[in-house]
Amino acid sequence: MTPAPIALSCGEPSGIGPEIAAKARETLGADCPFFWIGDPRHLPENTRITLIEEPAAALSAPVDRLPVLPLDFAEPAVAGQPSAANAAGVIGAIERAVALVNAGEASAICTAPIHKKALKDGAAFAYPGHTEFLAALAGVDRVVMMLACDALRVVPATIHIPLADVPAALSANLLEATMRITHAATIRDFGLAAPRIAVAGLNPHAGEGGVMGREEIEVITPVLDRLRAEGMMLAGPMSADTMFHAKARQGYDVAVAMYHDQALIPIKTLDFSGGVNVTLGLPFVRTSPDHGTAFDIAGTGTADPTSLIAALRMARDMAEAR
């Protein structure tokens, strides 16, 4: 049975999303079938497209044309200048993608970057970002962000909060939920029967026996011990400064970090252009390029599609693993 194509929501039409979608199709061709949900007026001039009425038609579209499931927006897009009038269209594209994947007409969702201020200004968007909106659409209480590339998969336990707030936010309940979602998703979405998970400490040298902080002793280690007793293969808490060199990475399949930069610095150092944002814990596969709307270069033709191409390929592979 031929897998359903991937649904790519357009994201903010005044950013680089439309440009990198067209470039991704040029690169991937039939290797990774996907269709773009958005207003055809927002694609770069001279983009070769095939309008489709249903996702399955993307599978037979000419390889040199971008399959487009059209969605009317209020206004044309001006590169680098987001319009609040188009907010409802951006949200509608995401909702359409979710509806299609839930119906089995799409195998996965890949989302182009959004501009949250435009969504709030134009549609009173009530979510911090894509991830929380998708969780609400899916009826899921808790999801986990993973950043992935060929060299590393890493999950931050806490994400977009000030560094000063991390110790209080890093509760045993949060860490245990993060570990469980990560473990289950690594089995389901990446095909690893017994994933090896390395867990960073919060403090320098993983606290060095309590001399540099007690979170490792009081929070992290008890959680890991409980989960090890259930059969999870866990290493840690480890000193974060020795976890990410090449030899160390051979010893685990995914790393769990305690805060945003502890996770994102190593992966962006290893593969700045090819990193993929993956949402774990959803009932469907969702990936996204690991960058924003890039208004400063929108419309110049210079946007790099590498991360979107990697995100589409990873969505395909994850859907196949499921």
C-alpha positions as CSV (number, residue, x, y, z in Angstrom):
1,M,0.0,0.0,0.0
2,T,1.4,3.4,-1.0
3,P,1.8,5.7,2.0
4,A,-0.2,8.9,2.1
5,P,1.7,12.1,1.4
6,I,2.9,14.5,4.0
7,A,0.9,17.7,4.7
8,L,3.0,20.8,4.8
9,S,1.2,23.8,6.3
10,C,2.3,27.1,4.8
11,G,3.2,29.0,7.9
12,E,3.6,32.7,7.8
13,P,3.3,33.6,4.1
14,S,5.4,36.8,4.4
15,G,8.4,34.7,5.6
16,I,10.6,32.2,3.9
17,G,8.1,29.3,4.2
18,P,6.7,29.5,0.6
19,E,10.1,29.8,-0.9
20,I,11.6,26.9,0.9
21,A,8.5,24.7,0.2
22,A,9.1,25.3,-3.6
23,K,12.8,24.6,-3.2
24,A,12.1,21.4,-1.2
25,R,9.9,20.1,-3.9
26,E,12.7,20.7,-6.5
27,T,15.1,18.8,-4.4
28,L,12.9,15.9,-3.2
29,G,10.7,15.3,-6.2
30,A,9.0,11.9,-5.8
31,D,11.5,10.8,-3.1
32,C,9.3,12.3,-0.4
33,P,5.8,13.0,-1.5
34,F,4.2,16.0,0.2
35,F,1.6,18.7,-0.6
36,W,1.5,22.4,0.4
37,I,-1.5,23.8,2.1
38,G,-1.9,27.6,1.5
39,D,-2.7,30.4,-0.9
40,P,-1.0,29.8,-4.3
41,R,-0.6,33.7,-4.6
42,H,1.9,33.5,-1.8
43,L,4.4,31.2,-3.6
44,P,7.4,32.7,-5.3
45,E,6.7,34.0,-8.8
46,N,7.2,31.3,-11.5
47,T,6.7,28.4,-9.0
48,R,5.4,25.5,-11.0
49,I,2.4,24.0,-9.2
50,T,-0.3,21.5,-9.5
51,L,-3.6,22.3,-7.8
52,I,-5.1,19.3,-6.1
53,E,-8.5,18.7,-4.6
54,E,-7.5,15.8,-2.3
55,P,-4.1,14.8,-0.8
56,A,-3.9,11.5,-2.7
57,A,-3.6,13.5,-5.9
58,A,-0.1,14.7,-4.7
59,L,1.2,11.2,-5.4
60,S,0.6,11.4,-9.1
61,A,1.6,15.1,-9.5
62,P,4.5,15.8,-11.9
63,V,7.8,15.7,-10.0
64,D,8.7,19.2,-11.3
65,R,5.6,20.8,-9.8
66,L,4.6,21.5,-6.2
67,P,1.3,19.9,-5.3
68,V,-0.9,22.6,-3.7
69,L,-4.1,22.1,-1.7
70,P,-5.4,25.7,-2.1
71,L,-6.7,27.7,0.8
72,D,-7.9,31.3,0.3
73,F,-6.2,34.0,2.4
74,A,-7.5,37.5,3.0
75,E,-4.6,39.3,1.3
76,P,-1.5,38.8,-0.9
77,A,1.7,38.4,1.0
78,V,4.4,41.1,1.2
79,A,7.8,39.6,1.8
80,G,9.1,40.6,5.3
81,Q,5.9,42.3,6.3
82,P,3.4,40.0,8.1
83,S,-0.2,40.9,7.9
84,A,-2.7,40.3,10.7
85,A,-5.4,39.9,8.1
86,N,-3.8,36.6,7.0
87,A,-3.7,35.2,10.5
88,A,-6.9,33.2,10.1
89,G,-5.6,31.6,7.0
90,V,-2.3,30.5,8.7
91,I,-4.3,28.9,11.5
92,G,-6.7,27.4,9.0
93,A,-3.8,25.7,7.2
94,I,-2.6,24.1,10.4
95,E,-6.2,22.9,11.3
96,R,-6.6,21.5,7.8
97,A,-3.4,19.5,8.1
98,V,-4.4,18.1,11.4
99,A,-7.8,17.1,10.1
100,L,-6.2,15.4,7.1
101,V,-3.7,13.4,9.1
102,N,-6.4,12.4,11.6
103,A,-8.5,11.1,8.6
104,G,-5.6,9.1,7.3
105,E,-5.3,11.2,4.1
106,A,-1.9,12.5,5.2
107,S,0.8,10.4,6.8
108,A,2.3,13.2,8.8
109,I,2.4,16.9,9.3
110,C,5.3,19.2,8.6
111,T,4.8,22.8,9.6
112,A,6.5,25.9,8.2
113,P,7.4,28.7,10.7
114,I,4.7,31.0,12.0
115,H,4.8,34.5,13.3
116,K,3.0,34.5,16.7
117,K,2.5,38.2,17.0
118,A,0.6,38.4,13.7
119,L,-1.6,35.5,14.8
120,K,-2.3,37.2,18.1
121,D,-3.0,40.5,16.4
122,G,-5.2,39.1,13.7
123,A,-6.9,36.1,15.3
124,A,-6.4,36.4,19.1
125,F,-4.2,33.3,18.9
126,A,-4.2,32.0,22.5
127,Y,-1.2,29.6,22.3
128,P,2.5,30.2,22.9
129,G,3.3,28.5,19.6
130,H,2.7,25.8,17.1
131,T,3.4,22.9,19.6
132,E,0.8,24.0,22.1
133,F,-1.8,24.6,19.4
134,L,-1.2,21.1,17.9
135,A,-1.5,19.6,21.4
136,A,-4.8,21.3,21.9
137,L,-6.1,20.2,18.5
138,A,-5.0,16.6,19.3
139,G,-6.5,16.7,22.8
140,V,-3.2,15.9,24.4
141,D,-2.2,17.4,27.8
142,R,1.6,17.1,27.5
143,V,4.0,16.9,24.7
144,V,7.8,17.0,24.4
145,M,10.1,18.9,22.0
146,M,12.9,17.0,20.4
147,L,15.6,18.4,18.2
148,A,17.1,15.9,15.8
149,C,19.8,15.5,13.1
150,D,21.9,12.7,11.9
151,A,24.4,13.1,14.7
152,L,22.2,13.8,17.7
153,R,18.7,13.6,19.1
154,V,18.2,15.7,22.2
155,V,15.2,16.7,24.3
156,P,15.1,19.7,26.7
157,A,13.0,19.0,29.8
158,T,12.3,22.7,30.3
159,I,12.1,25.0,27.2
160,H,11.3,28.7,26.8
161,I,11.7,30.0,30.4
162,P,14.4,32.2,32.0
163,L,17.4,30.3,33.2
164,A,16.8,31.5,36.7
165,D,13.4,29.7,36.7
166,V,14.7,26.3,35.6
167,P,15.5,24.8,39.1
168,A,12.0,25.5,40.4
169,A,10.4,24.3,37.1
170,L,12.4,21.1,37.1
171,S,10.1,19.0,39.2
172,A,10.2,15.2,39.5
173,N,6.7,15.0,37.8
174,L,7.9,17.1,34.8
175,L,11.1,15.1,34.4
176,E,9.3,11.7,34.7
177,A,6.7,12.7,32.1
178,T,9.4,13.9,29.8
179,M,11.4,10.7,30.2
180,R,8.3,8.5,29.6
181,I,7.2,10.4,26.5
182,T,10.7,10.4,25.1
183,H,11.2,6.7,25.7
184,A,7.8,5.7,24.2
185,A,8.2,8.0,21.2
186,T,11.7,6.8,20.4
187,I,10.4,3.2,20.2
188,R,7.3,4.1,18.2
189,D,8.7,6.8,15.9
190,F,12.3,5.9,15.4
191,G,12.0,2.1,15.5
192,L,14.4,1.5,18.4
193,A,13.2,-1.5,20.5
194,A,15.3,-0.6,23.6
195,P,16.4,3.0,23.4
196,R,19.4,4.1,25.3
197,I,18.8,7.5,26.9
198,A,21.5,9.7,28.4
199,V,20.4,12.3,31.0
200,A,22.2,15.5,31.7
201,G,22.6,16.9,35.2
202,L,21.5,20.5,35.8
203,N,24.6,21.8,37.5
204,P,28.3,21.9,36.5
205,H,29.8,18.4,36.9
206,A,26.3,17.1,37.6
207,G,26.4,18.7,41.0
208,E,29.7,17.0,42.0
209,G,28.1,15.1,44.9
210,G,26.0,18.1,46.0
211,V,28.9,20.5,46.2
212,M,27.6,22.5,43.2
213,G,23.9,21.9,43.6
214,R,21.5,19.3,44.9
215,E,19.0,18.9,42.1
216,E,20.8,15.8,40.8
217,I,20.6,14.1,44.3
218,E,17.1,15.3,45.2
219,V,15.2,15.3,41.9
220,I,17.0,13.8,38.9
221,T,18.5,10.6,40.4
222,P,15.3,9.4,42.2
223,V,13.4,9.7,38.9
224,L,16.0,7.8,37.0
225,D,16.2,5.1,39.6
226,R,12.4,4.5,39.4
227,L,12.4,4.3,35.6
228,R,15.5,2.0,35.6
229,A,13.6,-0.3,37.9
230,E,10.9,-0.5,35.1
231,G,13.5,-1.6,32.6
232,M,14.5,1.7,30.9
233,M,18.1,1.9,29.8
234,L,19.3,5.2,31.3
235,A,22.7,6.8,31.9
236,G,23.1,9.7,34.2
237,P,22.8,12.2,35.6
238,M,25.8,13.0,33.5
239,S,28.0,16.1,33.3
240,A,26.7,18.0,30.3
241,D,30.1,19.2,29.2
242,T,31.2,15.6,28.4
243,M,28.0,14.2,26.8
244,F,28.1,15.5,23.3
245,H,31.5,14.8,21.8
246,A,31.6,12.1,19.1
247,K,32.7,9.1,21.2
248,A,30.1,9.9,24.0
249,R,27.3,10.2,21.4
250,Q,28.0,6.6,20.3
251,G,26.8,5.4,23.8
252,Y,23.1,6.6,23.5
253,D,20.2,7.1,21.1
254,V,18.8,10.2,22.6
255,A,19.9,12.7,25.2
256,V,17.6,14.5,27.7
257,A,18.9,17.9,28.8
258,M,17.6,20.0,31.6
259,Y,17.1,23.4,29.9
260,H,16.9,25.0,26.5
261,D,20.5,26.0,25.7
262,Q,21.9,22.8,27.2
263,A,20.1,20.9,24.5
264,L,20.2,23.4,21.6
265,I,23.8,24.5,21.7
266,P,25.2,21.0,20.9
267,I,22.8,20.2,18.1
268,K,23.2,23.6,16.4
269,T,26.9,23.3,16.6
270,L,26.8,19.8,15.1
271,D,24.3,20.6,12.3
272,F,23.1,24.2,12.2
273,S,21.2,23.9,8.9
274,G,20.0,20.4,9.1
275,G,18.3,20.3,12.6
276,V,14.6,19.2,12.8
277,N,12.1,20.1,15.5
278,V,10.0,17.1,16.3
279,T,6.9,17.1,18.6
280,L,6.8,13.9,20.7
281,G,3.6,12.7,22.4
282,L,1.1,13.6,19.6
283,P,-1.2,10.9,18.1
284,F,0.3,11.9,14.7
285,V,3.8,12.6,13.4
286,R,4.8,16.3,13.4
287,T,8.1,17.8,12.3
288,S,9.2,21.3,11.5
289,P,12.4,23.1,10.3
290,D,14.4,24.4,13.2
291,H,14.3,28.0,12.3
292,G,12.0,31.0,12.1
293,T,10.3,33.1,9.5
294,A,13.5,34.9,8.5
295,F,11.8,38.1,7.5
296,D,15.1,39.8,6.8
297,I,15.8,37.5,3.8
298,A,12.2,36.7,2.7
299,G,11.7,37.4,-1.0
300,T,15.4,37.5,-1.8
301,G,15.6,33.9,-3.1
302,T,18.4,33.1,-0.8
303,A,16.6,31.0,1.9
304,D,18.2,27.7,2.7
305,P,15.7,24.8,2.5
306,T,18.0,22.2,4.1
307,S,16.2,22.1,7.5
308,L,12.8,21.8,5.8
309,I,14.1,19.0,3.5
310,A,15.4,17.2,6.6
311,A,12.1,17.7,8.4
312,L,10.1,16.3,5.5
313,R,12.4,13.3,5.3
314,M,12.2,12.7,9.0
315,A,8.4,12.9,8.9
316,R,8.4,10.3,6.2
317,D,10.7,8.0,8.1
318,M,8.8,8.4,11.4
319,A,5.5,7.7,9.7
320,E,6.9,4.6,8.2
321,A,8.2,3.5,11.6
322,R,4.7,3.9,13.0
